[in-house]
Amino acid sequence: MWQELREELRPHGLEVVTVALDTDGAQAAGLWMDIAQPEHPALIDQAHLLDELLGVVNVPSAVWIDEQGTIVRPPEPAFPGRVVLEQIELPPESPPRLVEMLAESRKIRVEPERYAAAVRDWAVRGADSRFALTPEQVVERSAPRPPEVSRAAACFELGQHLHRAGEPGAAVSWFREAHRLQPQNWTYKRQAWSFVDPLQGPSDEYEGDWLTDVRAIGAENYYPPVEL
């Protein structure tokens, strides 16, 4: 999706940089990059620094940054084109849980046409675009950072360190604490869940799982509405 929009808007100066949040790096996200062969810069954030520094709590999210390096839109759900989930057809032998997850994912509320139109307007009009926010508006829309969020980032980093050091069991308690401190951070939860189950299903290590937690809040609330 981003590749197509980049090709369309690059004559207007738009550059796209995609960042995968994945502690295992090349072993997981890197495989998908090899398949996609993106022409734009594609990075892997193994430390989840985008969570910590910019307040990213779910994917896909996007941040708009102008030519001066100033953020003109803080992190927000970002679907710039067709929703791939609508086009997926699973084979009959697929695991029942995967079928349920896909069905629930299709209920998630996104507005790709509106978002892509906003990106186009900004690429063409720059600072004159009504979608480019002032610094005051960016601060107002940015997620608050209470002490609990900072502690969650520290706990999650400790969990990642232990996971990389070959001590996944010791990492669990720190991941659980990060989830408790910042329960709305889906990137923290999905990363930890995927370490014990690629489908992010129920486990002895964690209280929640993707399907149960999404159903609890309602798939339509998985992403907050984008203010355009």
C-alpha positions in Angstrom: 0.0 0.0 0.0 2.7 2.5 1.0 4.8 1.5 -2.0 2.0 2.5 -4.4 1.3 5.8 -2.7 5.0 6.6 -2.6 5.4 6.1 -6.3 2.4 8.3 -7.0 3.5 11.2 -4.7 7.2 11.1 -4.9 7.2 13.7 -7.7 5.7 16.0 -5.0 8.6 15.3 -2.6 6.9 12.6 -0.4 9.2 9.9 1.0 8.0 6.9 2.9 10.0 5.2 5.6 8.4 2.0 6.9 9.5 0.6 10.3 8.7 -2.8 11.6 8.5 -3.2 15.4 10.0 -6.6 16.0 12.4 -7.7 18.7 13.5 -10.7 16.6 14.4 -8.5 13.7 15.5 -10.3 10.6 14.2 -13.6 11.8 10.6 -12.4 11.6 9.9 -9.0 10.0 13.0 -9.3 7.8 11.5 -12.3 6.0 8.4 -10.3 5.0 10.7 -7.5 3.7 12.6 -9.9 1.6 9.3 -11.0 0.0 7.9 -7.4 -0.5 11.2 -6.0 -1.9 10.3 -2.4 -1.0 11.9 0.4 -2.9 11.5 2.9 -0.1 13.6 2.8 3.1 12.4 -0.1 5.2 13.8 -0.5 8.8 13.3 -2.8 11.7 13.0 -1.3 15.2 14.2 -4.2 17.4 14.1 -2.1 20.6 10.5 -0.7 20.0 11.9 2.8 20.2 9.0 4.2 18.3 6.8 3.1 21.2 9.0 4.8 23.7 9.9 8.0 21.8 6.8 8.7 19.7 4.0 7.0 21.6 3.2 4.3 19.0 0.9 1.8 20.6 -0.4 -0.2 17.6 0.4 -0.9 14.0 0.0 0.2 11.4 0.6 3.8 12.6 2.1 6.7 10.8 3.8 10.0 11.8 4.0 12.9 9.3 7.3 14.8 9.4 7.9 17.8 7.2 11.1 18.9 5.4 12.3 20.7 8.5 12.1 17.6 10.6 9.0 18.8 12.4 6.2 16.5 13.3 3.0 17.7 11.7 0.8 14.7 12.7 1.6 12.5 15.7 1.2 8.7 15.6 -2.3 7.6 14.4 -3.7 4.6 12.6 -2.6 4.6 9.0 -4.2 2.7 6.2 -3.3 4.5 2.9 -4.9 2.1 0.5 -6.8 -1.1 0.0 -7.2 -3.3 3.1 -5.4 -6.5 2.4 -7.4 -8.5 5.1 -10.5 -8.2 2.9 -8.7 -10.0 0.1 -7.3 -12.9 2.1 -8.9 -16.3 1.4 -7.7 -19.0 3.8 -7.4 -22.6 2.7 -9.9 -25.1 4.2 -7.3 -26.7 6.4 -6.4 -23.5 8.2 -6.3 -23.6 12.0 -9.7 -22.7 13.4 -8.2 -19.9 15.6 -6.6 -18.3 12.5 -10.0 -18.3 10.8 -11.6 -16.7 13.9 -8.8 -14.0 14.0 -9.3 -13.1 10.3 -13.0 -12.8 10.8 -12.5 -10.5 13.8 -9.9 -8.5 11.9 -12.4 -7.8 9.2 -14.6 -6.0 11.8 -11.8 -3.5 12.6 -12.8 0.0 11.6 -10.4 1.7 9.1 -10.9 4.5 6.5 -8.2 4.0 3.9 -9.7 6.2 1.2 -10.0 9.2 3.6 -6.5 8.7 4.9 -4.9 8.4 1.5 -6.7 11.5 0.3 -5.3 13.4 3.3 -1.7 12.2 2.5 -2.2 13.3 -1.1 -3.4 16.8 0.0 -0.4 17.2 2.3 2.1 16.0 -0.3 0.8 18.6 -2.8 0.0 21.6 -0.5 2.6 21.1 2.2 2.1 23.4 5.2 -1.0 24.9 3.5 -2.8 21.5 3.8 -5.6 21.5 6.3 -4.3 18.1 7.5 -0.9 19.5 8.6 -1.3 20.4 12.2 0.4 23.2 14.2 2.9 22.4 16.9 0.3 23.1 19.5 -2.2 20.8 17.8 0.4 18.1 17.6 1.1 18.3 21.3 -2.6 18.3 22.1 -3.2 15.2 20.0 -0.2 13.3 21.3 -0.8 10.6 23.8 0.0 11.6 27.5 3.1 10.2 29.0 2.4 9.6 32.7 5.0 7.8 34.9 3.3 4.5 34.3 4.0 4.7 30.6 7.7 5.4 31.2 7.9 2.5 33.6 6.2 0.3 31.1 8.8 1.2 28.5 11.6 0.3 31.0 9.9 -3.0 31.9 9.4 -3.9 28.2 13.1 -3.1 27.5 14.2 -5.4 30.4 12.0 -8.2 29.0 13.5 -7.7 25.5 17.0 -7.9 27.0 16.3 -11.1 28.7 14.6 -12.6 25.6 17.7 -11.8 23.5 20.0 -13.2 26.2 18.3 -16.5 25.9 16.2 -16.3 29.1 12.6 -16.1 27.8 11.2 -17.4 31.0 12.7 -14.6 33.0 11.5 -12.1 30.4 7.8 -13.0 31.0 7.3 -11.2 34.3 8.7 -8.0 32.8 6.5 -8.2 29.8 3.5 -8.8 32.0 4.4 -5.8 34.1 4.6 -3.6 30.9 1.2 -4.9 29.9 -0.2 -4.0 33.3 1.3 -0.5 33.3 0.2 0.3 29.8 -2.7 -2.0 28.8 -3.5 0.0 25.7 -0.1 -0.7 24.1 -0.9 -3.4 21.6 2.6 -3.6 20.3 3.9 -4.6 23.7 1.2 -7.2 24.1 1.5 -8.6 20.6 5.3 -8.9 20.7 5.2 -10.8 24.0 2.3 -13.1 22.9 4.0 -13.9 19.6 7.1 -15.2 21.5 5.0 -18.0 23.0 2.5 -18.5 20.1 2.9 -17.2 16.5 -0.9 -16.8 16.5 -0.9 -14.9 19.7 -3.3 -17.3 21.4 -4.0 -18.2 25.0 -0.9 -19.3 27.0 0.1 -20.0 30.6 2.5 -17.1 30.5 0.0 -14.3 29.9 -3.5 -13.4 31.0 -4.6 -12.1 27.6 -4.4 -13.0 24.0 -5.1 -11.2 20.8 -8.5 -12.6 20.0 -9.9 -12.5 23.5 -8.7 -9.0 24.1 -10.0 -7.6 20.8 -13.4 -9.2 21.5 -13.4 -7.7 25.0 -13.1 -4.1 23.7 -14.9 -4.7 20.4 -13.1 -4.9 17.1 -14.5 -1.5 16.1 -12.5 0.0 19.0 -9.2 -1.6 18.2 -8.0 1.6 16.5 -9.2 5.1 17.7 -10.9 7.2 15.1 -8.5 9.2 13.0 -9.3 13.0 13.2 -9.0 14.3 9.6 
